[in-house]
């Protein structure tokens, strides 16, 4: 079973994030009417490296907490803990179950249920405002509507997936806590 990206070393997280962001930026800028290949490649590299570095630094605290939560487990326990957090299966071993609960809380940035609900509400408010801004941009722009349509599609798909993932992890962590008591 593969571990979440946040549990990987910093250099690997940087490479994955930078590569993903560079390719996405390159594809996104290729939608512009005035497309310059050399400029697009250079801007994709710079953008990818900058956002990859930011993402790596921003997830460093979660990385440390996740690695610490999994310390002391063998490979099988490691896989069972990750499976419990991401998919909801409850391990029989209490040590693995406790590690899974710690990992889940680390992935949720140790926020309380109230904090997570407030964050989710604000996410939905920003989601609606973002969709409204993108819709306004599409209707008011006379050129390059594809640019805003792609941005709207990414926004419309990405945010709900993120919220659903967070809810699933929260539900699985709560299940793990219920079983251990």
C-alpha positions in Angstrom: 0.0 0.0 0.0 1.3 3.4 -0.8 1.7 6.0 1.9 0.2 9.5 1.6 2.5 12.0 0.0 2.8 14.0 3.3 4.7 11.0 4.9 7.4 11.0 2.2 10.7 12.9 2.7 10.9 16.6 1.9 12.9 16.2 -1.3 10.3 13.8 -2.7 7.4 16.0 -1.8 9.1 18.9 -3.4 9.8 17.0 -6.6 6.2 15.7 -6.8 4.6 19.0 -6.1 7.0 21.0 -8.3 6.5 18.5 -11.2 2.7 18.5 -10.9 2.5 22.3 -10.6 4.9 22.9 -13.5 2.9 20.6 -15.8 -0.4 22.1 -14.7 0.8 25.6 -15.2 2.3 24.7 -18.6 -1.0 23.2 -19.7 -3.0 26.1 -18.2 -0.9 28.8 -19.9 -1.1 26.9 -23.2 -4.7 28.1 -23.4 -3.7 31.7 -23.8 -4.0 33.3 -27.2 -0.5 34.7 -27.1 1.4 31.5 -26.3 5.2 31.5 -26.4 6.7 28.0 -25.9 10.0 29.1 -24.4 8.3 31.6 -22.0 5.7 29.0 -21.0 8.4 26.4 -20.2 10.4 28.9 -18.1 7.4 30.2 -16.3 6.2 26.6 -15.6 9.6 25.7 -14.1 9.6 28.8 -11.9 6.0 28.5 -10.9 6.4 24.7 -10.2 9.5 25.2 -8.1 7.9 28.1 -6.1 4.7 26.3 -5.4 6.5 23.0 -4.8 8.7 24.7 -2.3 5.8 26.4 -0.6 3.8 23.1 -0.4 6.8 21.3 1.0 7.4 23.9 3.7 3.6 24.2 4.5 3.3 20.4 5.0 6.4 20.0 7.1 4.5 20.1 10.4 2.0 17.5 9.3 4.9 15.4 7.9 6.6 15.4 11.3 3.4 14.6 13.2 2.5 11.8 10.7 6.0 10.2 10.9 5.9 10.4 14.7 2.4 8.8 14.8 3.7 5.9 12.8 7.0 5.4 14.7 7.5 2.0 16.2 5.3 0.1 13.7 6.5 -2.5 11.3 5.6 -2.3 7.6 2.4 -4.3 8.0 1.2 -2.1 10.9 2.2 0.9 8.8 0.0 -0.3 5.9 -2.9 -1.2 8.2 -2.8 2.3 9.9 -2.8 4.1 6.6 -5.6 1.8 5.3 -7.6 2.5 8.5 -7.3 6.3 8.0 -7.9 6.5 4.3 -10.5 3.6 3.8 -12.0 3.0 7.2 -10.9 -0.5 8.0 -10.3 -1.0 11.8 -7.1 -2.8 12.7 -7.4 -5.5 15.4 -4.1 -4.6 17.0 -4.6 -1.8 19.6 -1.1 -0.3 18.9 -1.9 -0.1 15.2 -5.3 1.3 15.9 -3.8 4.0 18.2 -1.2 4.8 15.5 -3.9 5.1 12.9 -5.9 7.5 15.1 -2.8 9.6 15.7 -2.1 9.6 11.9 -5.6 10.7 11.1 -5.5 13.5 13.6 -2.1 14.6 12.1 -3.6 14.6 8.6 -6.5 16.8 10.0 -3.8 19.1 11.5 -5.0 18.2 15.0 -8.1 20.4 14.6 -11.2 19.8 16.8 -14.5 18.8 15.3 -15.8 22.4 15.7 -12.7 23.8 14.0 -13.1 21.3 11.1 -16.8 22.2 10.7 -16.0 26.0 10.7 -13.2 25.4 8.2 -15.6 23.4 6.0 -18.2 26.1 6.1 -15.7 28.7 5.1 -14.5 26.4 2.3 -18.0 26.2 0.9 -18.4 30.0 1.1 -15.1 30.6 -0.7 -16.1 27.8 -3.2 -19.3 29.7 -4.1 -17.5 33.0 -4.3 -14.9 31.5 -6.5 -17.4 29.9 -8.8 -19.3 33.2 -9.0 -16.1 35.1 -9.9 -15.2 32.5 -12.5 -18.7 32.7 -14.0 -18.4 36.5 -14.1 -15.0 36.2 -15.8 -16.3 33.8 -18.4 -19.3 35.9 -19.3 -17.5 39.3 -19.3 -14.4 38.2 -21.1 -14.4 38.5 -24.8 -11.2 36.6 -25.4 -9.7 33.5 -23.9 -12.8 32.1 -22.3 -11.2 28.6 -22.3 -8.7 29.9 -19.7 -11.5 30.7 -17.3 -13.5 27.6 -18.2 -10.6 25.3 -17.3 -10.0 27.2 -14.1 -13.7 26.9 -13.3 -13.6 23.2 -14.0 -10.6 22.6 -11.8 -12.2 24.7 -9.0 -15.6 22.9 -9.4 -14.0 19.5 -9.1 -11.0 20.1 -6.7 -12.7 21.7 -3.8 -15.5 19.2 -3.3 -13.0 16.3 -3.6 -10.9 17.9 -0.9 -13.9 18.4 1.4 -15.1 14.8 0.9 -11.6 13.5 1.6 -11.4 15.5 4.9 -14.9 14.2 5.9 -13.9 10.6 5.2 -10.7 10.9 7.3 -12.7 12.6 10.1 -15.3 9.8 10.0 -12.6 7.1 10.0 -10.7 8.8 12.9 -14.0 9.0 14.9 -14.6 5.3 14.2 -11.1 4.4 15.4 -11.6 6.4 18.6 -15.0 4.7 19.3 -13.5 1.3 18.9 -10.6 2.0 21.2 -12.8 3.1 24.1 
